[in-house]
């Protein structure tokens, strides 16, 4: 269980639970299901620069980490298997494997396992500026 975050707001104290971030990036499809926006609306907002985009190789994904408020404390799972990351981000497992092989996704070795380094990906997404990729 994660502790709640206590912040002072004007004259009273506000306790907010931390937000569990499943994935710092999402496909348009996955973001559409999570936000309720139609895919055409998401595409338009990405083209206008109103939604942040993060490039993983040739894949253009919605940068969910940049959409969150800076005061919000995010607790991502620090590492994920390829299939868990694929499910959380909306990518196919083969796409995740290909991007890991090309070095476009941060990864960590645990023995012979290659895992997606989600904590590093969150840092890269939050450091991103003006639509340029950090990886």
Long-range contacts (C-beta under 8 A, 24 or more apart in sequence): 2-75, 5-73, 7-71, 16-72, 18-72, 18-73, 18-74, 18-75, 19-68, 19-72, 19-73, 19-74, 19-75, 20-74, 20-75, 20-76, 21-64, 21-65, 21-68, 21-74, 21-75, 21-76, 21-122, 22-76, 22-77, 22-88, 23-64, 23-76, 23-85, 23-88, 23-89, 23-118, 24-54, 24-63, 24-64, 24-65, 24-76, 24-118, 24-121, 24-122, 24-125, 24-126, 25-54, 25-56, 25-61, 25-62, 25-63, 25-64, 25-65, 25-89, 25-121, 25-125, 26-61, 26-62, 26-64, 26-88, 26-89, 26-90, 27-61, 27-62, 27-89, 27-90, 27-91, 28-62, 28-90, 29-90, 30-89, 30-90, 31-62, 31-64, 31-90, 49-131, 52-128, 52-131, 53-131, 54-124, 54-125, 54-128, 54-133, 55-133, 56-99, 56-104, 56-105, 56-133, 56-135, 57-98, 57-99, 57-102, 57-104, 59-91, 59-95, 59-99, 61-89, 61-91, 63-125, 63-128, 64-125, 65-122, 65-125, 65-126, 66-125, 66-126, 66-128, 74-122, 76-118, 76-119, 76-122, 77-118, 78-117, 78-118, 78-119, 79-108, 79-110, 79-115, 79-116, 79-117, 79-118, 79-119, 80-115, 80-116, 80-118, 81-113, 81-115, 81-116, 82-114, 82-115, 82-116, 85-116, 85-118, 104-135, 105-135, 106-135
